[in-house]
Amino acid sequence: MSEFWPVRDALAYLAGSWRVARTVRDLASGAEGEFSGTTDFGRLDGGGLLHEESGTFRWQGVARPAERTLRFLPGPAPGTADVRFADGRPFHDLDLSTGRHVTDHPCSADLYRGEFSVLDAGRWRTVWRVGGPAKDLVLVTDYTRITG
């Protein structure tokens, strides 16, 4: 039995609502934070999904609201997607056809390396490692499908 769950259609798999739990660790300072909330993948006119995440981010004892919006557009094959920021700039590619994908996103002097793992029909995880002159972070996010 494989530890990853292959996905035939990435956009169909992601569609819907997910509970989100994220840990953020600053490897240089040892500081830790967490985000908890939800992500909704709703249909976009013309195809694709609008990813809307909202919740609470706690960093060094301070809680504040946090949100982000991404666009997941159809990729070249059903198991893939083209992920973009809300303003349309490219973010990263995504290929869930084997249940696991590694991608990079250069951002100024920093490099974001993301690993996506599909665990089953209702759970997936991302691990982003961020390195650069001013950043040394690991962000681990677990998604659990909200049913009913």
N, C-alpha and C positions, 0 to 999 in steps of 0.2 A: 504494500500500500504506500503510495507516494505521500510525502508530507505537504505537497502542494495540490491544489484543486484546479485543473485546467478549465478555462472559461472560453466557450465557443463565441459568445457575443458580449464584448466588454460593456457596451452601453446598456444592454438589457440587464446584465448582471448588476450594474451599479444603480440603475433606476430605483427610486424610492427613498426611504428615510433610514438613517443610520445613527445609532448612539456612538459618540466619539469620546475616547479617553486618550489623552496625549501626555507623555512626560517629556520634559525638556531638561537636559543636563548640560551645563557649561563645564567642559572638561578642564579648562584652564583654572577657573576659580572654585569649582566644586559646587556652585550654586545650582539649585534645582527648582523647577516649576512644573505646573500641570495645567492642562486645559481639559474641561469637560463640557459637553454640549451635544449638539446634533448637526448632522449634515443631511441636507435634502438634495437629491439629484432629480430635478424636474425637467420636463421636455422643453427644448428650445425650438422656436419657429425655424424651419429650414433644416432641422435635424440636429442631433446632439443633445447634450444635457447641460443644464445650468446647475453648478455645484454651489450651494449656499450653506456656509458653516457659521454657526453662532453658538456662543456659550460664555463661560467664565474662565479667564486665565489668571492663575495665581503664581506670582513670582516674588520670592523673598517675603512672604507673608502678606502681600498686597493683592487683593482680588479686583479685577476690572473686567468689564464686558469686552469680548473679542469677536470679530467676525471676518470672514473672507469670502470672496466669490471667484470661482474659476469657471471656465467653459471646457467641457469635454466634447470634442467634435469627432465625427466618424473618422477612423483611420483607414489605411489602405486595405485592411482585411477585417472581418467581423470581430476578431479577438483583440483588436487594437483601437486606440483613440489618440487624438492629437489634443494635448492639454494646453490650454492658453489661459493667461491672466484675464481678468474681467475686461480690460481695455483692448484685448485681442493680441497682445504680444505673446510670442511663443514661450511656453514654460518647459514642457518635456514631452517625449513620446511615451506611449504606454502600450505594452503587449502582454495581455493576460492569458494568451492561448496555452501556455504551459503551466500557468498558475503562479509564475514567478517572473519578475522583470527588474532589471537594474538599468538606471538611466542617470544622466548627468545634466546639471543646469549651471553654467557659469554665470556668476552675478558679480560684476565689478571684479575685485581681486579675490573673491571667494568662489569656492566650488561646492555646489550642493550635489551629493551623490545619493540617489534614492533607490531603495529596494522595496518592491511591492510583492507581497505574498498573499495569495488567496488560500484560506484555510479550509473553507467549505462554502455551502450555499449561503450562509448567513454571517460569515466572519472573514475579514481581511485585515492586513496590517501593512503599514509603511514604516520604514526606518530611513530617516534622512540624516546623513553625516555632513556637517557643514564645516569646512576648513578654509582658513585664509589668514591674512595678517592680523585681523582683529577678532576672528571667530574660531571657536573650537567646540562645536555643539553636536549633540546627538538628540534627535527628536524621534520618539517612538509613538506611533498612533495606532490604536486598535479600534476597528469599526465593527459594530454588531448590528445586524439588520433589525429594525423595529417592525414588528408584525402586528396585525390586527388593527 
